[in-house]
Amino acid sequence: MTRAIFLFVLLALLAFGAVWLADYPGTVNLTWAGYQIQTSIVVVAALALVFAVLVAFLYRFWLWLKRGPGRIGALFSARRREKGLEAISSGMVAIAAGDPVEARRQAVAAEKHLSGEPMTLLLAAQAAELNDDDRAAQIYYDRMIKREDTEFLGLRGLIQRARKEGDIGQARALAERADALRPGTDWVLKELYELALKARDWDKADSALGRLARGKAAKGEAVRRAKAVISYERALVALEHGNEEEGLSLALASHDLDRSFVPAAVLAVRLTSKLESPRKLQKLVIDTWKHAPHRDLAEAIRLTNSGEQPPDWFRRAQDTVAPHNKDHVETHLMLAKAALASSDWGAAREHLMKAGGETPPASIYHMLASLEEKANADAIAAREWILKSANAPQDPLWICNNCGRQQDKWSVHCPSCDSFDSFSWKAPDRGTQSLESIDVEVVEEIKAVQAD
């Protein structure tokens, strides 16, 4: 509305001016270089208007010439960016689909159109990884960590490369740099924790786990178990440095975190017997046997009284240990071994039968064979028990849940696959045995019994 009023007023003024000039045309005389020109003011005004229009046109033409290349360049630049973004999108799809050839082709196209862009560098690095081009991947990740906007992302790629190459020290240094760059990032804390475990740096592992598990997660069963294992390993390190008191404190902390963790229970009993009063030891023995009955723990409890004779240990096991988990298989096995060592054949047979249950493991049959030989000198009956052991389930072992490795002693990392806390106490699959191997085993067992 305002614009229309303005145009109307302008037209009115122009009309008024034209009428005024028509009423008062006047004359203009111009003398220049011997020439004399005489005309009216109207003609001069018309020529001035034409001149102004011509100057305005020439000025606009000059501006177009000046800005034209930039506009053309911007047009081409936008087109290149569009093609680059299409290449990045297609390249990421190829990486997700596991197509190394297409991923590399799109990475080259993205580099051509959007050289140096963060997503271009990432695509190129990922394409190199997919094509197993370690040198190219390293180059691109190194370029990324030199830029402020891609440093954090480049560090993640380099950490994974260092882990792949087995360079745990380099991976830890990069993870610490990433943590300094963006403290508290979950994936960084997870890397710090896992790398500390692989490096057997238990103090750093404990610190990283404390930062990683926050709130309700810190009270979860898995976190408590991990803390228990780490505390146990820290206790072993303290003992290696001759600090038994710190070792005991950490062993007890491990047991409190996970009362079913047998190695911590064994270590706590062993150290308590050396450093604490008999009253505290007995309290610990009761607690550990309630929650972690195991043949290793039974042996540790037996050794708390050095020089103790077998009958005395049998009575102590009956009176102070067995009542606190009297129906457990390990309780009967502990009592059976103690009774055999004490030559209490009746008690030994009773507890062996209870320990074996419906499907006794091979060791029960072996002990029954030993019992027949020692108590009755009956080699034939002993042979029968040994023959039965050939098809019996194998005794429990520490078995890696990741790779299936079997061993007699628990270890924090599997020697075969390096998995952390992967061993469980369970019966392995023994498989079948040939008659020849059974006969050899029978002969060896009988010879061993006779030698005793």
C-alpha positions, 0 to 999 in steps of 0.5 A: 500500500505504501509503495503504491502511494509512493509511485502515485506521488512520483508520477504526479510529480513527474507529470507536474514537472512535464506540464511546467516545462511545457508552459515554460520551455525556456532556451539553452545556448551551448557554445563549444569548439566553434559550434553553437547549439540552441535548444529548449530545456525540455530537450536537455532534460530528455537527454540528461534522462537518457544519459542517466539511463545509459550510465545506469545500464553500463554500471549494472553491466560492469557489476555483472562482469565483476560478480559473474565468475564468482557466481559461476564458481559458486554454482560449480562449487555447489554441484561439487559439494552435492556430488561429494555428499552423494559419494559419502552417502553411497560409501557409507552404505557400501561399508555397512554392506561390506563391499570393499570395492564400492567403498573404495570407489566412493571414497575416491569420488568423495576425496575428489569433490570434498577433499579434506572434509571430516566425513571424507576422511572418515569414509576414506579411513573406513574404506581402507580398513575394509580393504585391509589397506593398513598403510592408507588407514593409518595415513587417514587417521593420522590426518584426522587427529591433526584437525580439531574437528576430527581428532576425537574420531581419529583417535578412536580409529587409531585405538582400534588399529593399535588393539588389532596389531596387539600394541596395547601400550600405544592403544592405552596412550591414545585412549588416555589422550581421548579421555583428556579430550572428552572426559567421561565418554563411555566408549573411552572409559570402556577402552581404558578399562579393557586395555588396563585389564589386558595390560594387567594394570589392576589399579588403573582397571579398578579406577576405570571401572569405578568411572564406567559403572555409575549409579545403579550399574555400580551395584550390578552383579557383573560389576561386583564380580569384576571388582572382586576379581580385580581386588583379588589380583591386586591382593596378589600384587601386594603379596608379591611386594611383601605387603601381606596386610594389604593383601589380606585387606584386598582378599577380604574385600574381594570375598565380600564383593563376591562370596562365591568367588573361590580363589578370593575365599582361599586366599583370605583363609590362608592370609587370615590364618597367618595374620589374624586371631583364631576367632576371626579365622573360624568366623571366616572359615564358616562364611567361606564354606557357606558360600564357596565350598570347594576342594581348594578351600578345604585344602586351605582350611586343612593347612591352617593347622600345620602339623595336624594329624589326619584324625585330628583334621577329620574331627575338625572338619566334622565339627567346625566346617561340615555343619555349615554346608553339610549336604554339599557335594564338596563337604562330603568329598572333604570328609571322605578324603579326611576319613580315608587319610585317617583309615576310617573306612566306614565313614569314608565309604559313607561320604564317598557314596553321598559325594558321588550321588546318582552319577559319581565322577571318575575320582569317586570310583578311584577313591572307592577302589583305593578304599577296597584295596586298603581296607579289604586288600580286595584287588578284584573289587578295586578293579571293578570300581576302576572299570566303572570309572572309565565310563563315569563323568569326568571330575569338574575342572576350571573351564574357559567359557570362551574357548573351552580350555580346561585346567586345574587352577583358576586364572584371571585370563585364559592362557589360550584366548586371553579372556578376562574372568572366563573360567567356571568350575564345571564338569567337562565332556569326557567323551568315550574311551576304548577298551585298550585305554580302560585296561591300561588305566585299570593296571595303572590304578591297581599298581598305584594302590598297591604301591600305597 
